[in-house]
Protein backbone atom coordinates (compact mmCIF):
# COMPACT_ATOMS: atom_id res chain seq x y z
CA UNK A 1 0.00 0.00 0.00
CA UNK A 2 2.85 2.41 0.88
CA UNK A 3 4.53 1.73 -2.47
CA UNK A 4 1.26 2.41 -4.31
CA UNK A 5 0.78 5.70 -2.45
CA UNK A 6 4.30 6.77 -3.37
CA UNK A 7 3.73 5.81 -7.01
CA UNK A 8 0.53 7.85 -7.14
CA UNK A 9 2.34 10.82 -5.61
CA UNK A 10 5.08 10.66 -8.26
CA UNK A 11 2.48 10.36 -11.02
CA UNK A 12 0.60 13.35 -9.69
CA UNK A 13 3.77 15.46 -9.54
CA UNK A 14 5.47 14.52 -12.80
CA UNK A 15 2.78 13.36 -15.21
CA UNK A 16 -0.05 15.77 -14.52
CA UNK A 17 0.07 19.03 -16.46
CA UNK A 18 -1.31 20.88 -13.46
CA UNK A 19 1.69 20.30 -11.17
CA UNK A 20 2.42 23.30 -8.92
CA UNK A 21 5.68 25.21 -9.12
CA UNK A 22 7.38 28.00 -7.21
CA UNK A 23 7.71 31.54 -8.55
CA UNK A 24 10.60 31.72 -11.04
CA UNK A 25 13.93 33.20 -10.01
CA UNK A 26 14.92 36.64 -11.25
CA UNK A 27 18.64 36.77 -12.07
CA UNK A 28 20.33 39.45 -14.12
CA UNK A 29 21.49 38.14 -17.48
CA UNK A 30 18.75 35.50 -17.73
CA UNK A 31 15.34 35.65 -19.35
CA UNK A 32 12.64 33.53 -17.77
CA UNK A 33 10.87 31.56 -20.51
CA UNK A 34 8.19 29.33 -18.95
CA UNK A 35 7.37 26.77 -16.26
CA UNK A 36 5.62 23.43 -16.56
CA UNK A 37 5.35 20.47 -14.20
CA UNK A 38 7.63 22.13 -11.64
CA UNK A 39 10.39 22.75 -14.22
CA UNK A 40 11.49 26.33 -14.91
CA UNK A 41 13.08 27.25 -18.24
CA UNK A 42 15.51 30.16 -18.60
CA UNK A 43 17.62 31.54 -21.44
CA UNK A 44 21.08 33.06 -20.94
CA UNK A 45 20.74 36.36 -22.81
CA UNK A 46 24.36 36.67 -23.94
CA UNK A 47 24.60 33.40 -25.85
CA UNK A 48 21.24 31.61 -25.97
CA UNK A 49 22.06 28.75 -23.57
CA UNK A 50 18.84 26.99 -22.48
CA UNK A 51 18.62 26.14 -18.77
CA UNK A 52 16.06 23.87 -17.05
CA UNK A 53 15.79 23.87 -13.25
CA UNK A 54 13.86 21.48 -11.02
CA UNK A 55 14.67 22.02 -7.33
CA UNK A 56 14.14 19.13 -4.89
CA UNK A 57 15.50 19.52 -1.36
CA UNK A 58 14.58 16.04 -0.09
CA UNK A 59 18.24 14.89 -0.11
CA UNK A 60 21.51 16.90 -0.43
CA UNK A 61 22.22 15.58 -3.92
CA UNK A 62 21.86 17.02 -7.41
CA UNK A 63 22.24 15.96 -11.02
CA UNK A 64 23.87 18.33 -13.51
CA UNK A 65 23.45 17.45 -17.17
CA UNK A 66 24.41 19.13 -20.43
CA UNK A 67 22.59 18.02 -23.58
CA UNK A 68 24.03 19.01 -26.95
CA UNK A 69 21.61 18.88 -29.86
CA UNK A 70 23.93 16.84 -32.03
CA UNK A 71 23.87 13.11 -32.67
CA UNK A 72 24.53 10.60 -35.40
CA UNK A 73 21.79 12.24 -37.53
CA UNK A 74 24.27 15.10 -38.03
CA UNK A 75 26.97 12.86 -39.51
CA UNK A 76 27.72 12.08 -43.14
CA UNK A 77 29.67 9.37 -44.96
CA UNK A 78 33.25 9.45 -43.78
CA UNK A 79 32.38 10.81 -40.35
CA UNK A 80 29.91 8.23 -39.03
CA UNK A 81 30.58 7.58 -35.36
CA UNK A 82 32.28 10.98 -34.93
CA UNK A 83 29.72 12.21 -32.40
CA UNK A 84 30.38 9.18 -30.23
CA UNK A 85 34.18 9.28 -30.58
CA UNK A 86 34.14 12.97 -29.72
CA UNK A 87 32.08 12.16 -26.63
CA UNK A 88 34.92 9.88 -25.47
CA UNK A 89 37.52 12.58 -26.13
CA UNK A 90 35.57 15.07 -24.02
CA UNK A 91 37.00 13.25 -20.99
CA UNK A 92 40.64 13.59 -22.10
CA UNK A 93 41.37 17.12 -20.95
CA UNK A 94 41.09 20.79 -21.85
CA UNK A 95 43.65 23.57 -22.14
CA UNK A 96 42.94 24.29 -18.46
CA UNK A 97 42.45 20.79 -17.07
CA UNK A 98 44.25 17.51 -17.69
CA UNK A 99 45.69 14.58 -15.80
CA UNK A 100 49.16 16.10 -15.49
CA UNK A 101 47.64 18.99 -13.52
CA UNK A 102 45.56 16.65 -11.35
CA UNK A 103 42.32 18.42 -12.27
CA UNK A 104 40.96 16.43 -15.21
CA UNK A 105 37.28 15.53 -15.36
CA UNK A 106 37.68 12.08 -13.84
CA UNK A 107 40.09 13.30 -11.15
CA UNK A 108 37.80 16.13 -10.06
CA UNK A 109 34.67 14.01 -9.99
CA UNK A 110 36.11 10.89 -8.38
CA UNK A 111 37.35 12.96 -5.45
CA UNK A 112 33.72 13.89 -4.75
CA UNK A 113 32.33 10.36 -5.12
CA UNK A 114 30.25 11.50 -8.09
CA UNK A 115 28.52 9.17 -10.52
CA UNK A 116 29.19 10.49 -14.02
CA UNK A 117 29.21 9.48 -17.65
CA UNK A 118 28.04 10.51 -21.12
CA UNK A 119 25.91 8.99 -23.87
CA UNK A 120 25.40 9.57 -27.58
CA UNK A 121 22.37 8.70 -29.68
CA UNK A 122 20.65 9.63 -32.92
CA UNK A 123 19.61 13.18 -31.99
CA UNK A 124 21.78 14.20 -29.02
CA UNK A 125 24.87 13.84 -26.87
CA UNK A 126 24.71 14.34 -23.10
CA UNK A 127 27.16 14.60 -20.20
CA UNK A 128 26.00 14.22 -16.60
CA UNK A 129 27.10 14.07 -12.99
CA UNK A 130 25.20 13.14 -9.83
CA UNK A 131 26.99 14.34 -6.71
CA UNK A 132 26.64 16.14 -3.40
CA UNK A 133 25.03 19.55 -3.74
CA UNK A 134 28.04 21.27 -2.13
CA UNK A 135 30.01 20.57 -5.35
CA UNK A 136 27.72 22.53 -7.66
CA UNK A 137 30.21 25.33 -8.43
CA UNK A 138 32.94 22.83 -9.34
CA UNK A 139 30.78 20.84 -11.74
CA UNK A 140 29.37 23.94 -13.48
CA UNK A 141 32.87 25.32 -14.03
CA UNK A 142 34.19 21.96 -15.27
CA UNK A 143 31.35 21.36 -17.75
CA UNK A 144 31.51 24.92 -19.05
CA UNK A 145 35.26 24.59 -19.58
CA UNK A 146 35.01 21.53 -21.79
CA UNK A 147 32.23 23.07 -23.87
CA UNK A 148 34.75 25.28 -25.67
CA UNK A 149 38.28 24.52 -24.39
CA UNK A 150 38.76 20.88 -25.35
CA UNK A 151 42.36 19.91 -26.23
CA UNK A 152 41.63 17.26 -28.88
CA UNK A 153 45.02 15.62 -29.21
CA UNK A 154 45.62 12.85 -31.76
CA UNK A 155 47.58 10.96 -29.08
CA UNK A 156 44.26 10.67 -27.21
CA UNK A 157 42.26 9.79 -30.32
CA UNK A 158 44.33 6.72 -31.20
CA UNK A 159 43.84 4.70 -27.97
CA UNK A 160 40.25 5.90 -27.58
CA UNK A 161 39.50 4.73 -31.12
CA UNK A 162 40.34 1.17 -30.05
CA UNK A 163 37.91 1.48 -27.12
CA UNK A 164 35.14 2.59 -29.48
CA UNK A 165 36.05 -0.15 -31.96
CA UNK A 166 35.63 -2.70 -29.16
CA UNK A 167 32.15 -1.32 -28.51
CA UNK A 168 31.43 -1.71 -32.23
CA UNK A 169 32.55 -5.34 -32.13
CA UNK A 170 30.41 -6.11 -29.07
CA UNK A 171 27.41 -4.79 -30.96
CA UNK A 172 28.26 -7.00 -33.93
CA UNK A 173 28.11 -10.02 -31.61
CA UNK A 174 24.57 -9.21 -30.45
CA UNK A 175 21.86 -10.72 -32.69
CA UNK A 176 19.40 -7.95 -31.80
CA UNK A 177 21.84 -5.08 -32.30
CA UNK A 178 23.11 -6.53 -35.56
CA UNK A 179 19.55 -7.01 -36.79
CA UNK A 180 18.40 -3.49 -35.81
CA UNK A 181 21.42 -2.03 -37.60
CA UNK A 182 20.67 -3.95 -40.81
CA UNK A 183 16.96 -3.09 -40.67
CA UNK A 184 17.66 0.63 -40.30
CA UNK A 185 20.20 0.54 -43.12
CA UNK A 186 17.65 -1.07 -45.41
CA UNK A 187 14.70 1.05 -44.28
CA UNK A 188 16.44 4.44 -44.61
CA UNK A 189 18.20 5.16 -47.87
CA UNK A 190 18.58 8.95 -47.61
CA UNK A 191 18.02 10.02 -44.01
CA UNK A 192 21.06 9.65 -41.71
CA UNK A 193 19.14 7.39 -39.33
CA UNK A 194 20.44 4.94 -41.93
CA UNK A 195 23.69 4.46 -40.01
CA UNK A 196 23.99 3.47 -36.38
CA UNK A 197 25.35 5.79 -33.70
CA UNK A 198 28.49 3.69 -33.28
CA UNK A 199 29.31 4.32 -36.95
CA UNK A 200 31.04 2.21 -39.56
CA UNK A 201 34.26 0.45 -38.57
CA UNK A 202 36.38 2.17 -41.24
CA UNK A 203 35.15 5.63 -40.20
CA UNK A 204 35.90 4.87 -36.54
CA UNK A 205 39.41 3.78 -37.43
CA UNK A 206 40.29 6.47 -39.97
CA UNK A 207 38.55 9.69 -38.96
CA UNK A 208 41.16 12.40 -38.42
CA UNK A 209 41.59 14.60 -35.36
CA UNK A 210 41.09 17.59 -37.69
CA UNK A 211 37.65 16.31 -38.70
CA UNK A 212 36.73 15.76 -35.05
CA UNK A 213 37.91 19.28 -34.23
CA UNK A 214 35.71 20.66 -37.03
CA UNK A 215 32.75 18.68 -35.68
CA UNK A 216 33.38 20.06 -32.16
CA UNK A 217 33.70 23.62 -33.45
CA UNK A 218 30.48 23.26 -35.42
CA UNK A 219 28.14 21.94 -32.72
CA UNK A 220 29.59 22.54 -29.22
CA UNK A 221 28.25 26.01 -28.51
CA UNK A 222 25.92 27.44 -25.84
CA UNK A 223 23.06 28.09 -28.28
CA UNK A 224 23.11 24.39 -29.27
CA UNK A 225 22.96 23.11 -25.68
CA UNK A 226 20.64 22.70 -22.70
CA UNK A 227 21.84 22.68 -19.10
CA UNK A 228 19.52 20.70 -16.82
CA UNK A 229 19.85 20.89 -13.04
CA UNK A 230 17.73 18.72 -10.74
CA UNK A 231 17.97 18.30 -6.99
CA UNK A 232 19.14 20.25 -3.96
CA UNK A 233 20.11 23.79 -5.02
CA UNK A 234 18.87 27.38 -4.86
CA UNK A 235 17.78 28.63 -8.25
CA UNK A 236 19.31 32.10 -7.89
CA UNK A 237 22.68 30.66 -6.87
CA UNK A 238 22.62 28.06 -9.67
CA UNK A 239 21.77 30.62 -12.35
CA UNK A 240 24.52 32.90 -11.05
CA UNK A 241 27.09 30.12 -11.39
CA UNK A 242 25.85 29.18 -14.86
CA UNK A 243 26.07 32.83 -15.96
CA UNK A 244 29.58 33.15 -14.48
CA UNK A 245 31.07 30.12 -16.22
CA UNK A 246 28.99 29.76 -19.40
CA UNK A 247 28.46 33.48 -19.97
CA UNK A 248 32.08 33.93 -21.07
CA UNK A 249 31.33 32.08 -24.31
CA UNK A 250 29.60 33.70 -27.29
CA UNK A 251 26.94 32.18 -29.48
CA UNK A 252 28.18 29.99 -32.31
CA UNK A 253 29.94 32.24 -34.87
CA UNK A 254 27.88 30.55 -37.59
CA UNK A 255 24.36 29.15 -37.83
CA UNK A 256 24.19 25.62 -36.41
CA UNK A 257 23.73 23.44 -39.53
CA UNK A 258 20.24 22.03 -39.91
CA UNK A 259 19.78 18.42 -40.98
CA UNK A 260 17.14 18.86 -43.69
CA UNK A 261 17.22 15.48 -45.51
CA UNK A 262 13.85 13.74 -45.60
CA UNK A 263 13.45 10.05 -46.27
CA UNK A 264 11.64 9.39 -49.59
CA UNK A 265 8.40 7.46 -49.38
CA UNK A 266 8.96 3.71 -49.27
CA UNK A 267 6.91 2.00 -51.97
CA UNK A 268 7.54 -1.68 -51.36
CA UNK A 269 8.59 -4.16 -48.68
CA UNK A 270 12.28 -4.66 -47.91
CA UNK A 271 14.10 -7.62 -46.38
CA UNK A 272 17.44 -8.29 -44.72
CA UNK A 273 19.10 -11.45 -43.44
CA UNK A 274 21.91 -11.54 -40.89
CA UNK A 275 23.88 -14.79 -40.61
CA UNK A 276 26.17 -14.94 -37.58
CA UNK A 277 27.26 -17.39 -34.93
CA UNK A 278 24.42 -17.93 -32.48
CA UNK A 279 22.02 -20.37 -30.91
CA UNK A 280 18.48 -19.38 -31.93
CA UNK A 281 16.94 -17.34 -34.69
CA UNK A 282 15.10 -14.03 -34.51
CA UNK A 283 12.35 -12.63 -36.71
CA UNK A 284 11.80 -8.88 -36.77
CA UNK A 285 9.25 -6.85 -38.70
CA UNK A 286 9.71 -3.08 -38.71
CA UNK A 287 7.38 -0.35 -39.93
CA UNK A 288 8.04 3.34 -40.50
CA UNK A 289 6.67 5.26 -37.50
CA UNK A 290 6.03 8.94 -36.71
CA UNK A 291 8.40 11.39 -35.04
CA UNK A 292 8.23 11.64 -31.27
CA UNK A 293 6.32 14.94 -31.21
CA UNK A 294 3.84 13.90 -33.90
CA UNK A 295 0.21 13.67 -32.82
CA UNK A 296 0.17 9.98 -33.85
CA UNK A 297 3.11 8.90 -31.70
CA UNK A 298 1.29 8.03 -28.44
CA UNK A 299 -1.24 5.82 -30.23
CA UNK A 300 1.48 3.98 -32.16
CA UNK A 301 3.30 3.33 -28.87
CA UNK A 302 0.15 1.84 -27.35
CA UNK A 303 -0.33 -0.20 -30.53
CA UNK A 304 3.17 -1.62 -30.13
CA UNK A 305 2.50 -2.42 -26.46
CA UNK A 306 -0.74 -4.26 -27.23
CA UNK A 307 1.17 -6.43 -29.68
CA UNK A 308 4.21 -7.27 -27.56
CA UNK A 309 4.21 -6.03 -23.95
CA UNK A 310 3.54 -8.70 -21.36
CA UNK A 311 2.05 -12.17 -21.22
CA UNK A 312 -1.38 -10.92 -22.29
CA UNK A 313 -0.07 -9.25 -25.44
CA UNK A 314 -1.30 -10.46 -28.83
CA UNK A 315 2.01 -11.87 -30.02
CA UNK A 316 2.93 -13.46 -26.69
CA UNK A 317 -0.26 -15.49 -26.83
CA UNK A 318 0.18 -16.28 -30.53
CA UNK A 319 3.85 -17.25 -30.41
CA UNK A 320 5.23 -17.82 -26.90
CA UNK A 321 2.20 -19.61 -25.49
CA UNK A 322 2.25 -21.92 -28.51
CA UNK A 323 5.92 -22.79 -28.13
CA UNK A 324 7.08 -21.00 -31.28
CA UNK A 325 9.02 -18.22 -29.55
CA UNK A 326 10.79 -17.77 -26.25
CA UNK A 327 10.01 -14.06 -26.08
CA UNK A 328 8.47 -11.17 -27.98
CA UNK A 329 9.54 -7.56 -27.66
CA UNK A 330 9.43 -4.24 -29.46
CA UNK A 331 11.62 -1.27 -30.30
CA UNK A 332 9.48 1.84 -30.80
CA UNK A 333 11.56 4.85 -31.79
CA UNK A 334 11.05 8.17 -30.00
CA UNK A 335 13.14 10.57 -32.05
CA UNK A 336 13.20 13.98 -33.69
CA UNK A 337 12.36 12.57 -37.13
CA UNK A 338 10.19 9.63 -38.27
CA UNK A 339 11.87 6.34 -37.38
CA UNK A 340 10.86 2.70 -36.87
CA UNK A 341 8.55 0.54 -34.81
CA UNK A 342 10.08 -2.94 -34.82
CA UNK A 343 8.55 -6.11 -33.40
CA UNK A 344 10.87 -8.98 -32.47
CA UNK A 345 10.21 -12.66 -31.89
CA UNK A 346 13.02 -14.78 -30.42
CA UNK A 347 12.44 -18.19 -31.93
CA UNK A 348 12.03 -21.36 -29.90
CA UNK A 349 13.97 -24.50 -30.89
CA UNK A 350 12.23 -26.24 -33.77
CA UNK A 351 10.36 -23.17 -35.02
CA UNK A 352 11.07 -21.85 -38.49
CA UNK A 353 11.52 -18.26 -39.59
CA UNK A 354 8.75 -18.62 -42.16
CA UNK A 355 6.32 -19.95 -39.57
CA UNK A 356 7.02 -17.22 -37.00
CA UNK A 357 6.95 -14.40 -39.55
CA UNK A 358 3.63 -15.62 -40.96
CA UNK A 359 1.94 -15.56 -37.56
CA UNK A 360 3.45 -12.20 -36.63
CA UNK A 361 2.14 -10.57 -39.80
CA UNK A 362 -1.25 -12.28 -39.46
CA UNK A 363 -1.68 -10.85 -35.95
CA UNK A 364 -0.94 -7.36 -37.24
CA UNK A 365 -3.43 -7.76 -40.08
CA UNK A 366 -6.05 -9.11 -37.68
CA UNK A 367 -5.62 -6.09 -35.43
CA UNK A 368 -5.93 -3.75 -38.42
CA UNK A 369 -9.19 -5.39 -39.45
CA UNK A 370 -10.85 -6.10 -36.10
CA UNK A 371 -9.35 -3.41 -33.87
CA UNK A 372 -8.47 -3.67 -30.18
CA UNK A 373 -10.52 -3.77 -27.00
CA UNK A 374 -10.94 -1.01 -24.46
CA UNK A 375 -9.41 -3.30 -21.85
CA UNK A 376 -6.25 -3.67 -23.95
CA UNK A 377 -5.93 0.10 -24.36
CA UNK A 378 -6.60 0.78 -20.68
CA UNK A 379 -4.00 -1.76 -19.57
CA UNK A 380 -1.34 -0.46 -21.97
CA UNK A 381 -1.94 3.18 -21.01
CA UNK A 382 -1.88 2.38 -17.28
CA UNK A 383 1.42 0.53 -17.67
CA UNK A 384 2.99 3.37 -19.66
CA UNK A 385 2.04 5.90 -16.99
CA UNK A 386 3.26 3.64 -14.18
CA UNK A 387 6.53 3.03 -16.03
CA UNK A 388 6.99 6.78 -16.50
CA UNK A 389 6.62 7.30 -12.77
CA UNK A 390 9.08 4.56 -11.82
CA UNK A 391 11.57 5.84 -14.41
CA UNK A 392 11.50 9.32 -12.81
CA UNK A 393 12.34 8.35 -9.24
CA UNK A 394 15.42 10.39 -8.32
CA UNK A 395 17.33 13.32 -9.80
CA UNK A 396 19.40 11.25 -12.22
CA UNK A 397 16.36 9.32 -13.47
CA UNK A 398 14.46 12.55 -14.13
CA UNK A 399 17.45 14.08 -15.92
CA UNK A 400 17.81 11.01 -18.10
CA UNK A 401 14.17 11.16 -19.17
CA UNK A 402 14.29 14.91 -19.77
CA UNK A 403 17.34 14.36 -21.96
CA UNK A 404 15.34 12.29 -24.45
CA UNK A 405 12.57 14.89 -24.68
CA UNK A 406 15.10 17.69 -25.21
CA UNK A 407 16.61 15.62 -28.02
CA UNK A 408 13.24 14.99 -29.64
CA UNK A 409 12.57 18.71 -29.79
CA UNK A 410 10.54 19.84 -26.78
CA UNK A 411 11.31 19.20 -23.11
CA UNK A 412 7.67 19.95 -22.26
CA UNK A 413 6.67 16.55 -23.62
CA UNK A 414 8.25 15.15 -20.44
CA UNK A 415 5.23 16.60 -18.64
CA UNK A 416 2.61 16.33 -21.38
CA UNK A 417 3.18 12.75 -22.54
CA UNK A 418 1.12 11.18 -19.76
CA UNK A 419 -1.93 13.16 -20.83
CA UNK A 420 -1.31 12.22 -24.46
CA UNK A 421 -1.39 8.54 -23.50
CA UNK A 422 -4.66 9.08 -21.65
CA UNK A 423 -6.21 10.41 -24.88
CA UNK A 424 -5.48 7.20 -26.83
CA UNK A 425 -8.63 5.32 -27.87
CA UNK A 426 -9.44 1.98 -29.47
CA UNK A 427 -10.27 3.86 -32.67
CA UNK A 428 -6.95 5.73 -32.72
CA UNK A 429 -4.97 2.50 -32.21
CA UNK A 430 -6.75 0.75 -35.08
CA UNK A 431 -6.34 3.84 -37.24
CA UNK A 432 -2.58 3.93 -36.57
CA UNK A 433 -2.25 0.25 -37.41
CA UNK A 434 -3.81 0.87 -40.81
CA UNK A 435 -1.86 4.08 -41.37
CA UNK A 436 1.63 2.87 -40.45
CA UNK A 437 1.80 -0.94 -40.15
CA UNK A 438 1.61 -1.61 -43.88
CA UNK A 439 3.59 -4.12 -45.92
CA UNK A 440 4.82 -1.53 -48.41
CA UNK A 441 6.39 0.49 -45.60
CA UNK A 442 7.87 -2.54 -43.85
CA UNK A 443 11.37 -3.95 -43.49
CA UNK A 444 11.61 -7.56 -42.34
CA UNK A 445 14.77 -8.97 -40.81
CA UNK A 446 15.84 -12.52 -40.02
CA UNK A 447 18.71 -13.45 -37.77
CA UNK A 448 19.88 -16.87 -38.91
CA UNK A 449 22.27 -18.50 -36.41
CA UNK A 450 25.32 -20.32 -37.70
CA UNK A 451 26.84 -23.17 -35.71
CA UNK A 452 30.13 -22.18 -34.03
CA UNK A 453 32.92 -22.49 -36.52
CA UNK A 454 30.58 -22.88 -39.48
CA UNK A 455 31.65 -21.07 -42.60
CA UNK A 456 29.34 -18.52 -44.15
CA UNK A 457 28.19 -19.29 -47.69
CA UNK A 458 30.67 -18.03 -50.26
CA UNK A 459 29.41 -14.99 -52.19
CA UNK A 460 28.22 -15.70 -55.70
CA UNK A 461 30.66 -14.82 -58.46
CA UNK A 462 29.59 -11.72 -60.38
CA UNK A 463 28.22 -12.28 -63.85
CA UNK A 464 30.40 -11.11 -66.74
CA UNK A 465 29.82 -7.49 -67.62
CA UNK A 466 27.49 -6.96 -70.57
CA UNK A 467 28.29 -4.35 -73.22
CA UNK A 468 26.25 -1.18 -72.99
CA UNK A 469 23.44 -0.84 -75.50
CA UNK A 470 24.25 1.44 -78.38
NUMI-267005 format. One record per residue (C-alpha): x, y, z. Coordinates in steps of 0.2 Angstrom, whole numbers, padded with zeros to 4 digits, always signed. Example, Ala and Ser with C-alpha at 12.3 -4.5 7.8 and 13.67 -1.06 7.14 Angstrom:
<pts>
+0062-0022+0039+0068-0005+0036
</pts>
This chain:
<pts>
+0000+0000+0000+0014+0012+0004+0023+0009-0012+0006+0012-0022+0004+0029-0012+0022+0034-0017+0019+0029-0035+0003+0039-0036+0012+0054-0028+0025+0053-0041+0012+0052-0055+0003+0067-0048+0019+0077-0048+0027+0073-0064+0014+0067-0076+0000+0079-0073+0000+0095-0082-0007+0104-0067+0008+0102-0056+0012+0116-0045+0028+0126-0046+0037+0140-0036+0039+0158-0043+0053+0159-0055+0070+0166-0050+0075+0183-0056+0093+0184-0060+0102+0197-0071+0107+0191-0087+0094+0177-0089+0077+0178-0097+0063+0168-0089+0054+0158-0103+0041+0147-0095+0037+0134-0081+0028+0117-0083+0027+0102-0071+0038+0111-0058+0052+0114-0071+0057+0132-0075+0065+0136-0091+0078+0151-0093+0088+0158-0107+0105+0165-0105+0104+0182-0114+0122+0183-0120+0123+0167-0129+0106+0158-0130+0110+0144-0118+0094+0135-0112+0093+0131-0094+0080+0119-0085+0079+0119-0066+0069+0107-0055+0073+0110-0037+0071+0096-0024+0078+0098-0007+0073+0080+0000+0091+0074-0001+0108+0084-0002+0111+0078-0020+0109+0085-0037+0111+0080-0055+0119+0092-0068+0117+0087-0086+0122+0096-0102+0113+0090-0118+0120+0095-0135+0108+0094-0149+0120+0084-0160+0119+0066-0163+0123+0053-0177+0109+0061-0188+0121+0075-0190+0135+0064-0198+0139+0060-0216+0148+0047-0225+0166+0047-0219+0162+0054-0202+0150+0041-0195+0153+0038-0177+0161+0055-0175+0149+0061-0162+0152+0046-0151+0171+0046-0153+0171+0065-0149+0160+0061-0133+0175+0049-0127+0188+0063-0131+0178+0075-0120+0185+0066-0105+0203+0068-0111+0207+0086-0105+0205+0104-0109+0218+0118-0111+0215+0121-0092+0212+0104-0085+0221+0088-0088+0228+0073-0079+0246+0081-0077+0238+0095-0068+0228+0083-0057+0212+0092-0061+0205+0082-0076+0186+0078-0077+0188+0060-0069+0200+0066-0056+0189+0081-0050+0173+0070-0050+0181+0054-0042+0187+0065-0027+0169+0069-0024+0162+0052-0026+0151+0057-0040+0143+0046-0053+0146+0052-0070+0146+0047-0088+0140+0053-0106+0130+0045-0119+0127+0048-0138+0112+0043-0148+0103+0048-0165+0098+0066-0160+0109+0071-0145+0124+0069-0134+0124+0072-0115+0136+0073-0101+0130+0071-0083+0136+0070-0065+0126+0066-0049+0135+0072-0034+0133+0081-0017+0125+0098-0019+0140+0106-0011+0150+0103-0027+0139+0113-0038+0151+0127-0042+0165+0114-0047+0154+0104-0059+0147+0120-0067+0164+0127-0070+0171+0110-0076+0157+0107-0089+0158+0125-0095+0176+0123-0098+0175+0108-0109+0161+0115-0119+0174+0126-0128+0191+0123-0122+0194+0104-0127+0212+0100-0131+0208+0086-0144+0225+0078-0146+0228+0064-0159+0238+0055-0145+0221+0053-0136+0211+0049-0152+0222+0034-0156+0219+0023-0140+0201+0030-0138+0198+0024-0156+0202+0006-0150+0190+0007-0136+0176+0013-0147+0180-0001-0160+0178-0013-0146+0161-0007-0143+0157-0009-0161+0163-0027-0161+0152-0031-0145+0137-0024-0155+0141-0035-0170+0141-0050-0158+0123-0046-0152+0109-0054-0163+0097-0040-0159+0109-0025-0161+0116-0033-0178+0098-0035-0184+0092-0017-0179+0107-0010-0188+0103-0020-0204+0085-0015-0203+0088+0003-0202+0101+0003-0216+0088-0005-0227+0073+0005-0221+0082+0022-0223+0091+0026-0239+0093+0045-0238+0090+0050-0220+0105+0048-0209+0096+0037-0197+0102+0025-0210+0118+0022-0200+0120+0017-0182+0127+0029-0168+0142+0018-0166+0147+0022-0185+0155+0011-0198+0171+0002-0193+0182+0011-0206+0176+0028-0201+0179+0024-0183+0197+0019-0187+0201+0032-0200+0193+0048-0195+0206+0062-0192+0208+0073-0177+0205+0088-0188+0188+0082-0194+0184+0079-0175+0190+0096-0171+0179+0103-0185+0164+0093-0178+0167+0100-0161+0169+0118-0167+0152+0116-0177+0141+0110-0164+0148+0113-0146+0141+0130-0143+0130+0137-0129+0115+0140-0141+0116+0122-0146+0115+0116-0128+0103+0114-0114+0109+0113-0096+0098+0104-0084+0099+0104-0065+0089+0094-0054+0090+0092-0035+0096+0101-0020+0101+0119-0025+0094+0137-0024+0089+0143-0041+0097+0160-0039+0113+0153-0034+0113+0140-0048+0109+0153-0062+0123+0165-0055+0135+0151-0057+0129+0146-0074+0130+0164-0080+0148+0166-0072+0155+0151-0081+0145+0149-0097+0142+0167-0100+0160+0170-0105+0157+0160-0122+0148+0169-0136+0135+0161-0147+0141+0150-0162+0150+0161-0174+0139+0153-0188+0122+0146-0189+0121+0128-0182+0119+0117-0198+0101+0110-0200+0099+0092-0205+0086+0094-0218+0086+0077-0228+0069+0069-0228+0067+0050-0231+0058+0047-0248+0042+0037-0247+0045+0019-0246+0035+0010-0260+0038-0008-0257+0043-0021-0243+0061-0023-0240+0070-0038-0232+0087-0041-0224+0095-0057-0217+0110-0058-0204+0119-0074-0203+0131-0075-0188+0136-0087-0175+0122-0090-0162+0110-0102-0155+0092-0097-0160+0085-0087-0173+0076-0070-0173+0062-0063-0184+0059-0044-0184+0046-0034-0194+0049-0015-0194+0037-0002-0200+0040+0017-0202+0033+0026-0188+0030+0045-0184+0042+0057-0175+0041+0058-0156+0032+0075-0156+0019+0070-0170+0001+0068-0164+0001+0050-0169+0016+0045-0158+0006+0040-0142-0006+0029-0151+0007+0020-0161+0017+0017-0144+0001+0009-0137-0002-0001-0153+0016-0008-0151+0013-0012-0132-0004-0021-0136+0006-0032-0148+0021-0036-0138+0021-0030-0120+0018-0044-0107+0010-0061-0106-0007-0055-0111+0000-0046-0127-0007-0052-0144+0010-0059-0150+0015-0067-0133-0001-0077-0134+0001-0081-0153+0019-0086-0152+0026-0089-0135+0011-0098-0127+0011-0110-0143+0030-0114-0141+0035-0105-0156+0045-0091-0148+0054-0089-0131+0050-0070-0130+0042-0056-0140+0048-0038-0138+0047-0021-0147+0058-0006-0151+0047+0009-0154+0058+0024-0159+0055+0041-0150+0066+0053-0160+0066+0070-0168+0062+0063-0186+0051+0048-0191+0059+0032-0187+0054+0013-0184+0043+0003-0174+0050-0015-0174+0043-0031-0167+0054-0045-0162+0051-0063-0159+0065-0074-0152+0062-0091-0160+0060-0107-0149+0070-0123-0154+0061-0131-0169+0052-0116-0175+0055-0109-0192+0058-0091-0198+0044-0093-0211+0032-0100-0198+0035-0086-0185+0035-0072-0198+0018-0078-0205+0010-0078-0188+0017-0061-0183+0011-0053-0199-0006-0061-0197-0008-0054-0180-0005-0037-0186-0017-0039-0200-0030-0046-0188-0028-0030-0177-0030-0019-0192-0046-0027-0197-0054-0031-0180-0047-0017-0169-0042-0018-0151-0053-0019-0135-0055-0005-0122-0047-0016-0109-0031-0018-0120-0030+0000-0122-0033+0004-0103-0020-0009-0098-0007-0002-0110-0010+0016-0105-0009+0012-0086+0007+0003-0088+0015+0017-0098+0010+0030-0085+0016+0018-0071+0033+0015-0080+0035+0034-0083+0033+0036-0064+0045+0023-0059+0058+0029-0072+0058+0047-0064+0062+0042-0046+0077+0052-0042+0087+0067-0049+0097+0056-0061+0082+0047-0067+0072+0063-0071+0087+0070-0080+0089+0055-0091+0071+0056-0096+0071+0075-0099+0087+0072-0110+0077+0061-0122+0063+0074-0123+0075+0088-0126+0083+0078-0140+0066+0075-0148+0063+0094-0149+0053+0099-0134+0057+0096-0116+0038+0100-0111+0033+0083-0118+0041+0076-0102+0026+0083-0093+0013+0082-0107+0016+0064-0113+0006+0056-0099-0010+0066-0104-0007+0061-0122-0007+0043-0118-0023+0045-0108-0031+0052-0124-0027+0036-0134-0043+0027-0139-0047+0010-0147-0051+0019-0163-0035+0029-0164-0025+0012-0161-0034+0004-0175-0032+0019-0186-0013+0020-0183-0011+0001-0187-0019+0004-0204-0009+0020-0207+0008+0014-0202+0009-0005-0201+0008-0008-0219+0018-0021-0230+0024-0008-0242+0032+0002-0228+0039-0013-0219+0057-0020-0217+0058-0038-0212+0074-0045-0204+0079-0063-0200+0094-0067-0189+0099-0084-0195+0111-0092-0182+0127-0102-0188+0134-0116-0179+0151-0111-0170+0165-0112-0183+0153-0114-0197+0158-0105-0213+0147-0093-0221+0141-0096-0238+0153-0090-0251+0147-0075-0261+0141-0078-0278+0153-0074-0292+0148-0059-0302+0141-0061-0319+0152-0056-0334+0149-0037-0338+0137-0035-0353+0141-0022-0366+0131-0006-0365+0117-0004-0377+0121+0007-0392
</pts>
